């Protein structure tokens, strides 16, 4: 399903809309060298996260799924003065790379990286109301992550979930794997949950055919 046109358009957007930044090139290079999976958001998608966080004046942010730190840096840089991002990573090898990324990007003072299973860490965050959440971790647990994100958020907060389309499998339960079935449940959950108002957008590009779910906490 992937086409060269999608790659070309992504490259065009990155070239025209995203300011070149050696920090992000470095993050991706070292993540690859460490053997991390190449599943981080694109540069344009990272900037989208930053714009969304900035648009609501976010000061307290949450990320579930740090990987090498690419998206966390985008979010941390977009936070209002004094802002802080809590990012959760279950894989110690990923956390090592991410910490190095944060130090090299100069955002260590804005990021609290917590290692462990997200469902163990999230109950520890109840003392702070979150303004912006990005969920991009083990997909079968996403329904539980969404519930926690809502519970931890202030009214007006934004929640973004990555990889909801799953190459279209979300629309066909007969073909869906465990991750796609979880995303079907997430969409059904978001549509019925009176605590949020949500929609989804499909995306194509260098990462293939996928999409985001976006929700605003009422």
N, C-alpha and C positions, 0 to 999 in steps of 0.2 A: 504493500500500500504506500510505502514511502516513495517519494519522487524527487528528482534533482531540483525541480522548481521550488519545492518547499525549502530546501537548503539555500538556494539562491536568494529567496525572499528574506529568510532569516539573516543571511549575511548582509543584505542590503539594509535591513532595519538596524542591525548592529553597527554598521558603518555610518549611517546617517543620523541615527537617533540616540545612540549610546556613546558617550565620550570614552575614547580609549583609555584604559586603566591597566597598568602593568600589574597591579595587585591581583586582579582577577585572573589574568593570564598565569600568574605565579601559582595561585590556588589550584587552578585546573592542572597545571603541569605537575605540581607536587602530589596532587591526588592521584593522577595517573601513575606516577612513578611509585607510589606506595601501593598500587594495586586496587585502589578503591573503584567501585563501579561508576561508569560514566553516566550517572542518572541525575545530576544536579540540574536545576533550571537553566535555561539559556540566559544570555546577557539581557536580552529584551524582556524576558520574563522576570529576571531579577530587578530590573528597573521598574517594572509594573508593580512588584511588591513594594518597592521603595516609595513609589508615587502614591499607592493606596495608604501606606502607613503615614506618609507625610500629609496627605490630604485631610486626615482626621486629627492631626497634631499628636500622634501616638507618643506616649512616654514610656509605657510599660508594654512590652511585646513578649510573645511566646512562640517558640518554634519547636515542633515535634519532629525530630529527624534532622540532625546536624550535617551528617556526611562529612565532607571536607571543609565546610564553612562558607561555601560560595554564597548561598542565599542569606545566611546569617549576617554576613558583612553588608550586603545590600540593605537589609532591614535595620541593622544597628546604625548605619550612617544616616538613615532617614529619620531617626527618632529625634524628638524635641530635646532641647538642652536638658541635661540631667537624666535623660532617658536610659532605660536598661532593658536588654533582651535576655530572657532565660531560654536557652536552647538545650534540648534533651537528646542524648545519643546513647544507644544501647551497646554499640560496638566499640570497645576500647581502642582498637587500631584506628578507627575513624576519628575518635576524639583527640588522639595525639596529633594527627594531621590538622584538625580544626584549630586546636590551640596554637599551633605554629602559624596557621593562617591569620588568626586574630592578632597575634603579636606583630607579624610582619605588616598587617594592614593598619596597625595603630588603634585598634578598637577593643583591646583587652579590658579597658576600664568601663566599657558599655555592655559587656557580654558576660553572663554567668552560665558557663557550660556545666551541665549536670549529667554525669554518667549513670546509666541504669535503664531499666525498663520504664517506659513512659508512664505506664499505669501504676507503677510504684512511686514515681517522682511527683506526678501531678497532685496527689493529695497533700503534698508538702507546700503547695503554692497558694493555699486558701487565704493567706494574709494580704494578698495584693490583687487588685482588680486590673485585669488585662484590657488594653486598648486594641491590640492587633495580634492575631494568631495565624501562623502558617503551619499547616499540617502536611507533612510529606515523609511518612514513615511506613512501617510495615502495614500494608493495606488492609489485611483482614481485621485489624484492630481499629480501623478508622471510625466505625460507628461509636465506639467507646471514647475515642479521642474527641470526637465532635461534642459528645455530651459533656465531657470535662471542660472543653474550651468554652462552651456556653456558660457553665456553672462558674467559671473563673472570670468571666468577662463583665465589664461594666455595660450599662445601657448605651447603645450607639457604637459599640465595638464592632470591628470587622473580623471575620474568620474566612480564611482562604484555604481550600483543600486542593492539592494537586493530584493529577493522574486519575480523574474520575471517569474518563471516557473509555480507557483501556482498549484502544484500537476498535472501538465500536461494540465491544463485547457487553458493555453495560446494557445495551438495548435487547439482548438476546440471552435470556437466562439459560437456555439449553446449551449454549456454547460457552458461557461464562466460566472462568476459573474462580478460585476462591477470592482473589483480589477483586475481580469484576463483580462478583456477587456481593461482596462487602460494599462496593461503591453503589450498587443498586439499593442496598439497605440504607446507605447514607443519604441518598437522594430522597428516598421515601420518608426517612426519618426527618430530614430537613423540611420537606414539604408539609409535614403534619405537626411539627413542633411549634407551638404558639409562642415560644420564647424568641424565635428568629424569623426573619424574612430572607428567603434564599433564591438564588437562580444559579444557572451553570452556563458556561461558554465552552464551545469546542475550539480546539486549537490544532493547527498543523504546522510542521516545521522540522528542524533538524532532529528533534526528539520524536518525530513520528506523529501519529494521530492520537490526540488526547484532549484534555480539557481541565478547567478549574470549576469548582463549586465556590460561590461567594455568598456569604451570609452576613446579615447585619443583626446584631442583638437588639431586641426591642427594649 
